[in-house]
Amino acid sequence: MRKWFNHIPAKFPEFQRRYEAELTSAAMQDDIRQLISWVRESDVTLLYAAKDEQYNQALILHRFLTNRSRMMH
C-alpha cells in the first residue's frame, strides 16, 4: 500500500481510506486494543520515514487511535 501511495499527495485520501480499512479489519483488533491501552497509560511516539509531515501513515494512525480511544470510553 505504501509503495502504491509513493507519497503522492493526490493519492492520500485513497491511501487513508485503505489504511483505515486495514486498521479496522478483524485481524488487527488485538493490536489496536494494545496500542490504545499504551496510549491511555503514557505518551506514545509514532514514527514515520516519510519526508512529508502532512501526508504520512503516522498522522492517520494518530487520528485513528485518538478517535477509537474516545469511542471506547
Contact map, one row per residue, 1 for C-alpha under 8 A:
1111100000000010011000000000000000000000000000000000000000000000000000000
1111111000000010000000000000000000000000000000000000000000000000000000000
1111110000000000000000000000000000000000000000000000000000000000000000000
1111110000000000000000000000000000000000000000000000000000000000000000000
1111111100110010000000000000000000000000000000000000000000000000000000000
0111111100000000000000000000000000000000000000000000000000000000000000000
0100111110110000000000000000000000000000000000000101001100000000000000000
0000111111110000000000000000000000000000000000000000000000000000000000000
0000001111110000000000000000000000000000000000000000001000000000000000000
0000000111111000000000000000000000000000000000000000000000000000000000000
0000101111111110000000000000000000000000000000000000000000000000000000000
0000101111111111000000000000000000000000000000000000001000000000000000000
0000000001111111100000000000000000000000000000000000000000000000000000000
0000000000111111110000000000000000000000000000000000000000000000000000000
1100100000111111111000000000000000000000000000000000000000000000000000000
0000000000011111111100000000000000000000000000000000000010010000000000000
0000000000001111111110000000000000000000000000000000000000000000000000000
1000000000000111111111000000000000000000000000000000000000000000000000000
1000000000000011111111100000000000000000000000000000000010010000000000000
0000000000000001111111110000000000000000000000000000000000010001000000000
0000000000000000111111111000000000000000000000000000000000000000000000000
0000000000000000011111111001000000000000000000000000000000000000000000000
0000000000000000001111111001100100000000000000000000000000000000000000000
0000000000000000000111111101100000000000000000000000000000000000000000000
0000000000000000000011111111100000000000000000000000000000000000000000000
0000000000000000000000011111100000000000000000000000000000000000000000000
0000000000000000000000001111110000000000000000000000000000000000000000000
0000000000000000000001111111111100000000000000000000000000000000000000000
0000000000000000000000111111111110000000000000000000000000000000000000000
0000000000000000000000000011111111000000000000000000000000000000000000000
0000000000000000000000000001111111100000000000000000000000000000000000000
0000000000000000000000100001111111110000000000000000000000000000100000000
0000000000000000000000000000111111111000000000000000000000000000000000000
0000000000000000000000000000011111111100000000000000000000000000000000000
0000000000000000000000000000001111111110000000000000000000000000100000000
0000000000000000000000000000000111111111000000000000000000000000100110000
0000000000000000000000000000000011111111100000000000000000000000000000000
0000000000000000000000000000000001111111111100000000000000000000000000000
0000000000000000000000000000000000111111111100000000000000000000000000000
0000000000000000000000000000000000011111111000000000000000000000000010000
0000000000000000000000000000000000001111111000000000000000000000000000000
0000000000000000000000000000000000000111111100000000000000000000000000000
0000000000000000000000000000000000000111111110000000000000000000000000000
0000000000000000000000000000000000000110011111000000000000000000000000000
0000000000000000000000000000000000000000001111100000000000000000000000000
0000000000000000000000000000000000000000000111110000000001000100000000000
0000000000000000000000000000000000000000000011111000000001000000000000000
0000000000000000000000000000000000000000000001111100000111000000000000000
0000000000000000000000000000000000000000000000111110000000000000000000000
0000001000000000000000000000000000000000000000011111100100000000000000000
0000000000000000000000000000000000000000000000001111100000000000000000000
0000001000000000000000000000000000000000000000000111111100000000000000000
0000000000000000000000000000000000000000000000000111111100000000000000000
0000000000000000000000000000000000000000000000000001111100100000000000000
0000001010010000000000000000000000000000000000000001111110100000000000000
0000001000000000000000000000000000000000000000010101111111110000000000000
0000000000000001001000000000000000000000000000010000001111111000000000000
0000000000000000000000000000000000000000000001110000000111111100000000000
0000000000000000000000000000000000000000000000000000011111111110000000000
0000000000000001001100000000000000000000000000000000000111111111000000000
0000000000000000000000000000000000000000000000000000000011111111100000000
0000000000000000000000000000000000000000000001000000000001111111110000000
0000000000000000000000000000000000000000000000000000000000111111111000000
0000000000000000000100000000000000000000000000000000000000011111111100000
0000000000000000000000000000000100110000000000000000000000001111111110000
0000000000000000000000000000000000000000000000000000000000000111111111000
0000000000000000000000000000000000000000000000000000000000000011111111100
0000000000000000000000000000000000010000000000000000000000000001111111110
0000000000000000000000000000000000010001000000000000000000000000111111111
0000000000000000000000000000000000000000000000000000000000000000011111111
0000000000000000000000000000000000000000000000000000000000000000001111111
0000000000000000000000000000000000000000000000000000000000000000000111111
0000000000000000000000000000000000000000000000000000000000000000000011111
